Amino acid sequence: MSIVRFIALLVWMLVPGLGWAVQPPGNDSAERIKIENPPAIQMLVPGFEVHEIPVELTNVNNVRFRHDGKLFTLGYNGDVHLLSDSDGDGLEDQAKLFWKNEGSLRGPIGLLVTPKDYSHGQGIITPSKGKLSLIVDTDGDDRADEERVVATGWDEIPQNVDATGIAMGSDGSLYFGLGTANYANAYLIDEQGVAHYDLQSDRGTVQRVSPDFKTRETVCTGIRFPIAFAFNRHGDLFCAEQEGATWLPNGNPFDELLHIVPDRHYGFPPRHPRHNPDVIDEPSVFDYAPQHQSTCGMVFNGDDASAARFGPSGWAENAIVCGESRGKIWRTQLAKTEAGYVASTQLLACLQMLTIDACVAPNGDLVVACHSGPPDWGTGPTGKGKLFRIRMSDPNVARPHNAWANSPREIQIAFDRPLDAAMLQNIADEIVIQYGPFVRAGDPFETLVPPYAVVQRQLATPRRNLAIRGMALSADRRNVLLQTDPMLANSHYAVSIPYQPTGDQTSNGSIEQVRSIDVDVTLSGVETTFTGDSDDGAGEVVWTGWLPHVSWQVSDEFTRESAIHDDLRSLLPAGGEMTMTSRLDVKDLLRPKVQPGSTLDYQWPEEIVTLTAGSSQPMSLEIDGRQIVATRGEDGRFVARVEIAPDSADRVSLTMRARVAANSTPDWSLAASTNEDSRLRALPLRRFHLPWTSTSGSDAEPVESTTIAEIEGGNWGRGRRVFHSDAAGCFKCHAIHGGGPNIGPDLTNLVHRDYASVERDITHPSFAINPDYLGNTVLTTDGRVLTGTLQTRQGHLILGDTNGKITRLTEAEIDTIKPADVSVMPKGLDEKLTPDQFRDLMTFLLSPPPQMPLDSPIEAPPVRTQAEVATVLAGSQPLPSPLDAINIVLVAGKKDHGPGEHDYPAWQIQWGQLLAAAEAVHVDAAWDFPDDQQLASADVLVFFQKGDWNDQRQSKMDQFFDRGGGAVYIHWAVNGNDRAADFSRRIGLASKGGSIGYRHGPLALNVHHTDHPIMRNIEPLQLYDESYWRLTGEPQDVTLFASSIEDGAARPQMWSYERSAGRVFVSIPGHYSWTFDDPIFRTILMRAMAWTANQPIDRFNELVPLGARISK
């Protein structure tokens, strides 16, 4: 390696245009670079040209070639076309209808062209709503004559997309996916809090149909939304799976590539101690990041022998994966080990349209299908899509294959063949390296922005420029070496290298490309030295450098196109010892990643990881200073095992030393298992960090969410009332926060969306249409024409229209079904609302329900179950209509305790928004004490503050009580200081400053007077809060609701009191913020407000669960 670097210095001096690129010192903050009007498809590697296929079709979901070279397309609308090239220019220009869909295929995603001489007939197989169909051409005229249902009979879900993806095994078996039963409620939790998720269900599975179509069986579970399936050269099945963390905190936050192994569970829904306890969540082979890529189509590239190959030889048998929502095409290289697969991925192209599917043509071109419209959903079945061909125009040009950090100050990029030095002349000053947790190659060409808040936070997260101090070519021109400022931050780096054109630049009708080589670099990998054997036994270091993985089989596979690593391979036959050093992260090995900003409602048991190293030759491990020498087993292999302490699992210092016998093939490996599952699993590349990288801080989280300027001053509670109003009418079609119809999408996850996209969906509802809720026009057999969304329930088709009206139809009543051109959601909603109403509605949609901040240094108590809450609310009486108007004043004061305690200001804000959500409720706020106008109009005053009592307060409260006003006092609001005796005659019992007894911690409340409406269904209650005792007043004068044992005696903690014509309720609990989000405490408090105001006791029941600490 030192010789290579020496010669590289000579190349700096000898090649014109190369040399030191002096830049200002330091790593500067940087703006995201954007290319104006980028190409429809921008290739990030040289030597390719892009052509648009000149046919006009509606959006195409899938493309596949028939054995005779004709191209099948499966339309989003279910139409199937057969494309051919009539003039021999290499581009399909004729589209012949193969199958006209008359409503039989709904939501088809997945296309398999039947093999030549297929016993069941020639045509295509596709999954769609409720079935897997063989569309067959019985007479060979290239027009399908018959649909044969290959498989059906599973429980259909209401959404439009049901069965997805299709692949054929070597024995003729068919594999397809059935999406999860309910992505918005993955555990199928009912109103009682009971989960009905069933591992034995067909939903959320991969299905296998036997070659004779007679049997169907489940292969694996835990699948959320599989889009594509394909077998690789080893006969192993892979699946492109779309993320689901907008609905579950740990529901695979990234889009994944899965290796499908029978009887495994793939994490949606993930393991849960109550709802899904008996599974192990199988890790993905690769995660496509940053979040919200929407992996879609996938095929395995050919080897140019048994099947056509796209691109250079180093891409053979790689998975070609499409990213829909952000317009991406990746190649993912796979290395198979005994413990599973390891993946390495390179971004090949950025597109300006939704990238749905791709396939390799017989001549090696890549055909790509794109939808029009914005992410995530585009323009639906009736929109106009486009098809493209990507062609390798120059087989001899050098292309980047690997890139790595060779040291803290050097990046190396390995090319698959010698570079033409002329390509890099005079470009050193134009090379750009940016880094940050969400920086990626191709960022300048990315224009599609999925409408999610996490994406906006990604874009807002700072990125920096990495200064380049020099550039060189290795002597063999196979490597570009970039000298940089130190790279210590364990982040993601993107290198952009412009290059000069070479060869003939004559236009041939292709889409013009920006000449730029863009590669990703991470600080993952293994520092490696190889010490060759010598006759004197001393040994000499003959190679130093980088490897991607500790396991040789993985590193060998991934460096096949690297000349530097060819040098290493040439040295191995002489024998020696390999020393590999890395910093390993094995934390959460079998724990799905939790989406940024989300939390779980349970705690994982401790995970203990065991590393297992094996080799046919002697070897040893050094783990955090511990030496472990491998011992030889009965099978002759050397094995070393070491258990990793959980508290250091994310920073394991690892050194492996492995012997290489002369003329032998290295076979050392490293894999991991856990105390919960003894099966070995391969370690992905991302878990190996170069030993010199920084371990401080986290560089993987987006910046904290910022305030949404457009909803400043909006009120969540008022917005909820707008949502449920006739003017807006949202409630007629949409569920949110756990309740409502499903004619349209559940809107609970809009808190993860950004303002602009939600506003656009309201004002222009047909701009992008959710594929689960496509509009359809249905012609019935009796002549009716109905338009709405179609869903399947209990064997009936359910059509929901714009007004929320439901029509149940049987298949016999339907003549035809055609996709509608526009969304079912009506336009003009924004015009029906005032600006303030629209702002409040957007506040409701884009903000989580009100809840108190959990900022206490003490761990919060366990959350309540839905069953507990349902029990307390049971027996509720219907409310009269209309309800009387009620005026509530929330009285707060200056915060006087630490984080999470006595947070009067936060309570006033959060409960002000919460109570405003109820019908006919007006909420006002007061500081310290209500003003005269508030006292005159209030039905109930709620005090949460450091209490006080004086003559003025006494006089005004007596007048308030005399007119029948109600009051609620919470916690320290009972303080009356030296006037405690007078205060107690108004509220029952009061505190005299610091003379009381008090205790923080677990609080066991015994309940009394359960026949009182406030205490209906309330059982002995466990809180974590503060109790008071030695209060001033006469306990026999109050109606006692709850007491606790303090100093060996029962002490009042909740009670009511009647003063004149007024009613009073007092709760001593309320010290900690989390108590206000306890749904049972909330129920008591809200019933007390209703009771003191002489209103129906269940008036506020609908508010109890909103933002409360309830298990999902």
N, C-alpha and C positions, 0 to 999 in steps of 0.2 A: 504493500500500500504506500509506503514512503517513496518508492521509486515512481509509482503512478503520480503522486503529488508533485514530485520534482519535475517530471516531464510536463505535468500540467502547467507549472510555472513558465516553462519554456513556451508552451502553447500560448499563454497570455501575451508573451512578448512578440511572438512570431505571427499570430493571426490578427490581421487588421481589424480594428473595431473592438477587439476584446482587450481587457485590462482592468485596472482599478476604476471602479465607478464610485467616486467619492461623493458621499451624501452628507448632509448635516448630521452631527452626532445625535444619538438618542433614538428612542422609539416613540414617534409622535402619534397623537390621536388622529384618527383619519375619518373622512367621510366615505360612505359607501360609494364606490365607483359605479356609474351607470352609463351604459352605451346607448346613445340615442338611436331609436329605430333599429333595434337589433334584428338580425335575420330570423325568419320564421323558425328555422332550425340552425343553431350555431354549434358546429362541431368544435370540441375543445382539444382535439388532436388533429395534426395535419394529414393531408393526403386523401381527403374525402370531398365529394360533391353531393349536393342535395337537389333533388328535383321534385316538384309537385306533380302528382299523377293527375292528368287532365280528365277527370270524371267528376260529375256532380251528383253527390249522394247526401242523404240526411246523415246525421251523426252515426258513425260506425263504431260498434263496441268491440268487434273482433275481426282479425284478418288471418287467414291460413291458406297455404297453397295446396292444390290438388296434385296428384302424381304426374299429371300431364303439363304442369306449369301454369295452369289457370288459377286465378286468385279468387277465393271465396271471401265475401264480406258479410258480416252479420250486423244488421242495422239495429240501433237502439229501439226502433219501432217494430222489430221482428222480421222485417223484410230481409231476404237473403239474395245477394247478387253474385254473379260469376263474371269476373273481369278478365279481359284478354287484350293483347297488344296486336292491333290489326296492321300496323305499318312497320313493325320491326325496329322501332327506335328504342326499345327497352322500357317503354312506359305504357302501362295499360291505358287504353283510350276508349274501350267499349265496355259497358256494363249491362249485362243481360239478367233480367229478373229470373232467379232460380226458384224462389218461394215467396208468394205474396201472403203476408200475414193478415188474416181477417179477424184478429183478436184472440187467436188461439195461444200465441206466445206473448206473455206479459213479462216485461223486465228480463229479457234473455241476456245473460252474461256468460260467455264461454262458448267456444267453437272447436269442434273436433271433426276433421275431415276423415271420412271412413277410409281405411286402407284399400288398396287395389285388391279386387277379388274378395272383399269382405262378405262373409257368409250371410249377413243380414241385409245386404243391399248396398248400393252406392248412393252417397249423399253426405249429410252432415249430422252430427249429434250436438244438441244444445240443451242446457238446463234453463228453465224459466220458472215462472210462478207455479208451484205445485207439481212440477213434473220434469222428467228428463225425456227428451223427444229425439227420435231418429226421423229426420226429414229425408225421404228417399226418392230417388229418381228411378222408377221401375222400368222405363222403356229406353233409357239412354239418350234422351233428346235434350239433356241439360236443363230440364224443367221438372222440378219435384212434383210428384203426383200424390204423395201420401205422407201423413204424419203418423208415426207409430210411437206410442207411449212406452218407453223403455222401463221407467220406474216412476212410481207415484205412491200416495198413501200416507205420507207424513202429515203431521199437524202443521198446517200453513200458518204463517204469521200475518198480521193485518197489512204490513207494508207491501209495497209493490215488488220489491226485490226479495227473492226467497231462496231458490237454489242457484248456485253460482259456480263457475269454473268447471273444467272438464279435462280429463286426461285418460289415456288408455295404457294399461300395463302390458308387459310383453306377452301375457297369456290371453289378452283380449278383455280383461276386466276393465270396467269403467269406474273412474273415481270422480266425485264431485262434492261440493260443499253445501251444507245447509246452514244458513246464517243463524245467529243466536235468536232465542225466542223473543227477547225484548231488550234491545241495546240500551234503552232508557231505564230499565229495571231488571238488570241482568240476573239477580237472585230471585226475581218474581215474588217480591215481598208484598203480602196483602195488607189490608188496613189494620189487621191485628198484629202486624210485625212478623208474621210467619213466612218463611221463605219456602217457595214451591219449586225452586230449581231442582231438576232431576237429571242426574248423570246418565240415567238410562234413556232419556229422551233422544229423539233424532235431532233435535234442534242444537245448533252450535257444534256440529260434528262434520267429519269427513266420512262419506258413504262410499261403499264398494258394491258395484253391481256385477254379478257373475257374467262370464262371457255369453252364456245362453239366455241372459236377462231374467232368469227364474228366481234368483235370490238377491236380497239386498242386506247388507250388514254395516254396522258402525265400525269404523277403523280407529278413530280417536275422538276425544271431546275437547272442550275449551276453545273452540274456534268462534271468532266473532263475525268477521266479514271476509271470507276468502274470495279472492277475485280470479286467481289463475293457478293452475296445477300443471306440473311437468315432471317427467322422469329424466334423470341424468344418465350418463353412460354406465354407471354402476347399477342401474335399475332401481334407484332410490327416488322416492316421491318428494317433491318440494312444492311449497305453496306460498304465494304472495298474499299477505294478510294485512288488512288495514287497521290502523290504531283505533283505540276506543276510550282514551283517557278523558275525553270531554264528558263522559258519563260515569266512569268509575275512576277514583283517584289513582288506582294502580292497574287499570285495565289496558295494559300494553300501550304506554304513551307514544311509542314509535311505530311506524310502519315496519313490518317484519318480513323476513324470509324464514320460513319454517321448514325443517326436515321432518316429514310426517312419519312417525314411528307408531306402529299399532299399540293401542291401549295407553297412550300418553295423553296428558291433559295440558292444553296450550294456553291457559291463563285467562280466558274470558268465559265466565267470571273467574277471578282468581280464588285461591284458597281463602277461606274465611272461617274463623273458629266456630261460628254458629251456623252460617248459611251454606258453607261448602267445605267442611273440615277434612274430607278424606281424599284430597288430591295433592299431588305435587305439581307445581306450575313449571312446565318444561320451558327452558330458555330458548329464545330464537337463535338461529344461526347468525343472522345479521340484522341490525337495526338501521333503517335509512333515516338519517337525521339531517337538519334539525326537524323538530316535530312538525307534523302536518305536511307530509309528502304525498300521501294517498297512493301507495304502491298499487299498481293495476296489472297490466299485462306482463307476462313473463314467458320466455321460451329459452331452451338451451341451444346454444350455438352449435353448429356442426363441426366435424373434424376434417372436412374437405375430402373425406374418403367415403364414409357411409352416408354422410349428409353434407349439404353445402355449408360453407363457413363464411360468416361476415367478418371482415377485417383481417388483420395479420394472423399468423399462425399462433401467436401467443394468446389469442382470444378464443382459441378452439375450446369447445365444451364449457365455456363460461355461461352463466345465466345472464340473459339480457332482460333487464327489468325496467318497466316504465313507471314514472312517478306522475300521476295525473295532475294533482292540484298545483304543482309548482313547475311543471313542464320539464321533466328530467328523463334521461336515459342513462342507466348505469350498466356496466358489466361487472358481474360478481364471480370471482374465481373461487373455487371450492377445493379444499384439501380434505380428503377422507382419512380419519384415523380410527383406531379401534374404539376410542371413546366418543366418536362423533365427528361432525364436520366443523371446520374452521373456514371463515370467509374473509376475502379481501376484495374491496370494491373500488372501482374507478369511475368517476363521472365522465361520460363520453359526450353528452350533448345537452344543451339547454334549448327549450322550445317556448314559443309564444302562444301556444294553444294547449288545451288540456290533453295530456298524452295518455292515451287509453290502452293501446296494444301495439305489438310489433311482431313480425315474423321474418325469417330468413328466406329469401327467394332462391330458386334453383341456381341462379348465377352468382349468389353471394351477396346481393343487395339486401339491405334491411328495409322492409316496408313498414311504415308507421302510420297508425290511425289516430287522428286527433278530433276532438270535439270543439265546436265553437262555444263562445261564452266564457263567463268568469268562473273561478273556483268557488265552491267545491263542485257544483252540479251542472254548470253549463246550460245550454239551451234546450236540453231534453230531446225526446224522440223526433221532434219535427224540425230541429235546428239543422243547419247545413254544416257538415264537417269537411275535413280535408284528409287526403292520403298523400304520403310522401315516399320517395325512395332515397335512401342514403347509400351511395356507391363509393367503394374504394377506388379512387381515380389514379392513385400512384402507389403501387404495391411496394415500391423501393424506398419510399421516404421513411426516415426514422421517426418512431413514435415513442412517447414516454410510457414506461411500463411500471416502474417503481419510483417512489420518492421517499426520502427519509432524512432525519436529522443525524448526520454522521458524528457530530460533536455539538457542544452548545453554541458554536459559531459557524457551523457549516451544514448546508443542505446539499444533498446529492440527488440528482435525478437521473435514473438509468433509462437508456433508450434501447430499443430492441435491435438496432443496427447502427452503424456509424452515421453520425450527423454530418450533413454537408455544412462545412464551416461557413459557407456563404449565407446560410439561413440566419446566422446569428451575428452578422456584421453590423456594427454601429447600433446595436440595440441595448447595450449594457445599461445605459442611463434610463431606459424605458421599462426595465423589469420592475414589477411591483410585488411586494410581499405584504399582505395584511394578516392580522391574527386577532382572534377573539373566540369566545365559545361558540358563536353561531356564524362564524366566517367560513365560507366554503368556496372551492373552485367554481367558476361560472357565475358568481354573484353579479358581476356587471351585466350579464345577459338575462338575469331573472326579472321578469316583469309580472308574473302571476303571483298574487298575494292572497293566500287563503284568508277568509274573513274571521279570524280568531284573534282574541286578545293576546294569546301567548305568542302569536306570530308578530303582532305589533311590538310586543316586549322584546322579542328577538331582534327586530329591526332597530329598536331603541337602545339595545345593549351596546356599549362602546366597543369600537374596533380600533386597532392601532396599526400603524405602518412599522414594519421591521426594516431598519436601515441595512442596505446591501453595501458591503465594503469591498467586494471584488467578485469577479466571475472568471471561470476557466473551463476549458474542455480537457478531459483526460486525453492521454496520448493516442488512445485508440478511437477517440471521438465517440465513445459510447456513454459517457457520463458528463453532465453539466454540474460543475461545482460552484455553489454560491456561498461566498464568505459574508457573514452577517454580524450584526450586533448579537449579544448573548440571547439565547432562547431558553429562558428558564421557566416561564409560565407554561404549565401543562395545559396548553390550549390547542386550538386548531389553526393551522396556517394555510393560506392559499397563495400560490405562486402563479403569476401571470407573466409569460414571456412572449413578447411580440416577435415575429420572425419575418424574414425577407422572403419574397416569392422566388421560387426556382422553377425552371422548366417552362413549358408553354402555358401562357396565361390567356389564351384565346377563349372567349366566352362560348359555352356550349348550351346555353339556356338554363344553366343551374343557378341556384340561389346564391348570390354573392356572400362570401364568408369574411368575417373579421379574422385576420391572420394573427392568431393568438394561441399559445399552448398554455393551458390552465391545468394545474395539478394541485391536489390536496397533500398536505404534510401534517402528520401528528408527531408527538414526541413519544410514541409507543415504540417498543422494540427491545432488543437485547444487545448489549455490548459483548463482543465476542473476540477471543483470540484463539488461534490454533497453533499449538506447539508441535512441530514435527519431530519424529523420532530421529535419533542420530546414532552412529556406531558407538560413540563414547558414552551414550546414555544420558548426556547432559540435556539434550533437547534445545531447540531454538524456535523462537516465535517467528513463524513464516507468514502469518496472515492475521490482520486485525481489521475489524469492521463491524458492521451492523447486520443483525438477522431479525426477521419479523417475529419470531416465536422461538421458544426453547425447544419444542419438539422438532427434530430434524426433518421428519416427513413433511411437516407444514412449511418450514423455511425453504426446503428444497423445491417444493411445488411452486411457491410464490416468487422465487428468484430465478426461475428458469430462463428468463429473458435478460438477465443482468450479467454483463461480462465480468464484473468484479467478483461476483459469486461463482461464475464459471472458474475463475482462478482458484477459489477455495476448493471447489469440487475436484480440480485437477491435482490438488495436493493430498487429498484424503487417501488415495491408494497406498501412499508410503507409510501411513500409520501415524499416530500421534495422540494428542489429548486436546479436546475442545473445552474451553472455559467460557461460560456464559453467565453474564451478570445482568440482573434486572430488578426493578421494584414492582412487586406483584400486588394487584388488588383483587382479593377474592371475597370482598364483602358482598352480602346479599346475592350469593351464587344462585340460589333458587327462590329469590324474592323478586317479583315484578317491580319495576321501577315506579316510583310514585311521581305523578305529574307535578311540576313546579307549582307551588302555591296551594297544593292539596294536602290533606291529612287523612289518616286512617282512623276509624272508630274502634280500633282494637290494637293490641300490641303483639308483635310477633314473638314467638318463643326464640330463645337464643339459638343461633345457627353456628355450628362448629364445623369448620372445613378441614378435610384431610387431603393433603397433596400426596399423590402417588407418582413416583418416577420409576421408569423401567428401562432396561437395556440388555442386549445380549453380551455386552462387555462391562467390565468394572466401571463403577461410577460413584459419585458422592454428591450430597447436597450440603449447602451451608445456608441455614435459614436464621436470619436475625442473630448471627454469631454462633448458632448451634451447628455442630458437625454431625452429619448422618451419613454413614457409609452404607451403601447398598449391600444387601446380603443375597446370596445365590439360592434360588429355590430349586425344588425338585425338577422343574422343567428346564433348568439351566439358565434362566434369566435372572438378572440382578434387579432387585426391587428395593426401593427406599420409601418409607411412609413417614409423614410428619403431620401432627395436628397443629392447627393454627389457632392462636388465642383470638377470640372474637374481638377484643378491644384493639387489636393491631391488624385485623384482617385486610384493611384497606392500604396498608403500607408494609408489605412483607419484603424484607431485603433477601434476595435470592441469588445464590451462585450455584451453578451446576457444573461439575467437572465430569466429562465422559471420555472414556478411552475409545479410540478408533483403531481397530486391528488392521494390519496391512492387508490390502486387497479384500476388505470386507465392506459391506454396505452399512452405514450408520443407521441405527434404529432406536435411539433413545427418545423418550417421550415423557411428557408431564401432563397429568390430568388431575381432576379433583372430584371429591364426593363430600357428602355432608352427613351429620348425625341423623338427619331425617330421611336420607335416601343414599344407600351405599353404592348405587350405580355410578360408575365413573362417567364424567362428562368432560368434553374437550373445553379448553380455555380459549375464549376469543382473543383476538389480537389486542383489543382495547384494554385488556386487563394487565398487559405488560407495559411498564413505563421505563424509559431509559433512566439509569440510576442517578443521573445528575439533575433530573427535573425537580422542580420545587414541589414540596408536599404541603405548603401552607395555603389555606383558603380553598375556596371552591370556585372553579372557573366554568362551571357547567350550568349555572342557574341564570335565567334572564333577569334583567333589572326589575326592581319592584314595580308593580303596576302603578301607573300614574293616574291622577285625577282626570276624568273625562270632562273636558271643558264644556262640551255642549250640554251636559246635564247638571252643571253647577246650579244649585238652588232648587233642583228638582226634589220631589218628595216621593219616596218609594210607596208609602201607604196610599197616597192620593193616586199614584200611578196604577196601583192594583185595582182601585175602584174604577178608573178609566177602562182598564182591561176588561172588567166585568160589566161595563155599561152597555146599553143598547147603542149608544153613539158609535163606539168603537167596535163592539160585537166580537172581540177576539175570543171571548170565552165560548162562543158557539162552536168553534172548530178546533181550538188548541187547548191542550193540557199544559199546566205549568206547576211546578213545585208539588207534584204528586197527585193532582186531581184534574179532571176535565175530559172532554171527548178527544178522539184522535182522528178526526177528519183531516186535519193538518198536522204538521210536525209538533211534537212535544217541544216547548220553548224553554225548558228549564236550563238547557246548556247555552242559552244566549249570553249568559254571564261570561262565557269564554270567547264571545265574538267581539268585534270592534264596532264602534258607533256607526261609521260610514256604511258598512255593509248591511247592518240591521236597518238603518234608515232607508237604504236603497231597496231592501226587500219589501219594506212597507210601501214606499212611494212608487216603486216599479216592480211589482210582484212577479212579473214574467221575465225579469232580467236573468235570473238563475233559479231553476226549479229543482227542488229536492226529489231525487229519483224514487224515493219511497212514497211520494205523494203526487205522482203525476196526474194531471187532469186527463180524463177520458170522456169521449162522447159515445154514449151507448144507445143504439137503436134496438128497441124491444120488438118482440114478435107481434105485439098489439099496436105498433106504430108510434109509441112514445119515443121522444128524443130527450135523453137525460145527460147532463154534463156534471162531472164532479170527480172526486178521487174514488178509486175502487180499492176495496180491501176484502179479504176473505175471512169469514167467521162461521164456524160450525157448518160448513158446506154451502153457505150462501155467499153471494157477492153483495157487499154493502157499498152503496154509492152515497157519498156525502157531498152535498152541493154547497154553493156559496153562502147560503143562508143557514147552514148547519142542519138542514133537513136530511134525514136518513131514509133511503129507500132500499129494501131488501129484495134481492133478485135471485132466482135460481138460474142455472145455466140454460134450462129449457126456455126461459123467458127472454133470452138475449139472442138477437139476430146478429149484430156486428158490434165490435168494440174498436174504436180508433182513437189514437192519442190526440188530445186537444192541443191547439196551437199556443194557448196561453195558460197561465196559472189559474187555478180555481179561485185563488184569493182575489177579491175585488180590488180595483184601483180606487184611489180617492179617499182612503181612510184619513190621511193627514189633513185633508181639506175639511173633514167633519169636526175636527178638534181645534180648540184654541191653541195658540203657541204654548201657553202654560200647561195645558192638558197633554199636548204632545211631548213636552219635556218631561212631565211626570210619568207618562207611559214609558218613555225610553229609559227613565231612571229605574222603573220597575223591571223592565226587561233586561237591562244590562248590569244590574246590581244584585248581589245576594240579598236574601231577606235580612232584616235588621237583627243584629246580635251583638252582644257585649264583647269587648276585646278580651282575648285570652292572653294577657301579658303578665300574669303572675309568675314568679319564679317557682311556685309550688305546682306540682303536677295536678291537673284538673281531675275531679272525681269521674268515675265511669258514667257514660251516657245512659239514658233510659232506653228501654226497648219500645217499639211501637205497640206491643201488646200491653205494656204497663199504661201507656197513655190512653189506649182505647178503653181499658178497664175504668179509668178515672172518668172518662167522658161519657161512659155508657148511661143510658136513661135520659139523655138530653131531650128536652121538649121542643117542638117546632116553635119558631119565633113568629110573633104576629107580623102582619104586613099591612101598612108600612110600619116601620119602627119609629118610635119617638126619637127626635133629635136629642143628642146628649153632648154636653160641653164638659170637657175634662181639662183641668189645668195641672201640668206637671211642674212641681216646685223643687228646684235643685239649688245647690250651693257650691262653694269652692271645694275642690278635692282636698282631702286632709290626710290621706294615707298613701302607701306605696302602690306599685303596679298591681292592678287587678283587685284593689280594695277601695271601698268608698268612692267609686268612680261616678259621682253624681252627674257631672257634665255629660259623660258618655251615655249614661242611662237616659237622661232627658232627651238626647238626640235620637237614640235608637228606639226607645219606647214611644217617642213622639211619632216617628215614622210608622212603627208597628200599629199603634192604635188608630192612626189615620186611615189604615187599610179597611177598617170596619165600616159598615154602612151607617150613614146618618150620625157620624161622630165628628165633632170638631175638637181639635187638640190645640191648646195654647201652652206657652211656656212662661214660667216666672222664675226670677232669681231671688233667693232668700225668702220672699213672701209675696203673695199675690197683690196686685194693685186693686183699687176699689172697683174698677170696671170688671175685673176678673172675678172678684168676690161676689159681685152682683149677678153675674151671668152663669157662673160655674154650677154644674150639678154635682161634681165631685172634685175635690182637691187631693192630689197625691203628693206627699212630701217624702223626698229622699235627700237628706242633707244633714249637716250637724245642726241639731235642733236648738231652739232658744224659745224663751217665753217671757213676755213683758206685758205691761198694761195695755199697750196699743194692740198687740196681737190678741190678747184675751178678749178685749172689747169687740174686735172685728170678727173673731171666730165665734163668739157667742151669738152675734147677730146672724152669722152664716148658718149656725146650727138651728137657731130659732126659726129660720125660714125653710128648714128641711134639707139643708145641704149635707152632702156626705163627704167624709174625709178618710184617707188611707195614710197611715204613717209607717215608714219602713226603716228599721234598724236605728241608726243614731239620731233619726228625726224625733225619737221619744225623749231626747235630752231637754230638760227644762231648767238646768242649773239650780240656782237657789229658789226658783219658783216652781220646782217639781211638784209640790203639793197642789198648787193651783192648776198646773198643767194636767195632773192626773185626774182631776175632777172633770176634765173635758175628754180625755182619751182612755181613762181607766187606770193605767199604770204609767209612770214616767220615771226618768232617770235623773238623779241629782249628780251631774258631773261625774267625777272620778270616784265617787263613793260606792259605785255598784261593783258586783262581781262579774267577771267575763272570762270566756274561754274560747280559743280558736281550735278547730279540728273537727273530727267526726261528731256529728250531732244526730243522736237518735231521738226522734220526736214521737212521743205517745200522743194519740189523737183522742179528742173528746167531742161530744155533741155531734156525732156523725149524722144525726137526723137533721142538722142545720143544712140549708142548701149549699152553703159555702163548702162544707166538708163532705158532700155526697161522694161516696165511693173512695174516699181518702183513707188509706190504711197507714199503720205506723210507718213513718217516713224517715229515710236516711239522707242527711245532707252533710256536706262539708262546709261549715260556716262558723259563725260566732254566736254564742249564747250570752244572755244577760240575766242577772238575778240581783237580789236586794234592791228591787225597784220600789219607788214610793207610790202608795195608793192602797186600795182595798181590793184584794184578789176576789173576794166574794161578790163584788159588784160587776165583774166582767163575765161574759160568756166565753169560757175557755175552749179553745180549739186545739191547741198543741202545747205540750210541756216536755221538759227534759229533766233528767236527774242531775242536779248540781249540788255539791256539798251534801250529798246524801238525801236530798229532798226533791220533790217534783216542783219545778219552777215554770211559770207561764212563759211561753214563747210566741204564741199567737192567740189573739182574742178579739172579740167585738165589744162595743160599748155604745149605749144610746144616750145622747145628750140632747135634752129638749126634744125638738122634732127631728134632729139629725142623727145620722148613724156613723159610727167610726169603726174601722178595722185596723189592727196593729199587727205587724210582723217584725219580730226581732231579727230572724234570719234575713240576710241581705248584705252581709259584709263583703262577700266575694262576688265579683262580676259574674262568674259562671252560674251562680244561683239563679239569676234572672233569666237564664236560658234553660234552666231545668224545667221541662214541660209540666211537671206536677206542681212545682212552686208557682209557675206561671198561671196554671189553672186556678189555684187558690187565690192568687192576687187579682186575676181578672174577674173571678166570681165576686170577690170582695168589692171591686169597683162597681160592678153591676148592682150588687146588693145595697151598697151605701147610697147609690143613686136611685134606688127603688125601680130598677129595671129588671127584665127577665134575667135569671141567673146565668143562662147559657148564651147570653148575648155575644160574648167574645170568643166562643169556642173555636171558630174558624182560625183565629189568630194563634192559638196555642202552639201548633207545630211549626209555624213559620220561623225559620232560623233557630229553632230550639235544638238542644243537644239530644238528638234521638238517633239511634242506630238505624242505618239504611238497609 
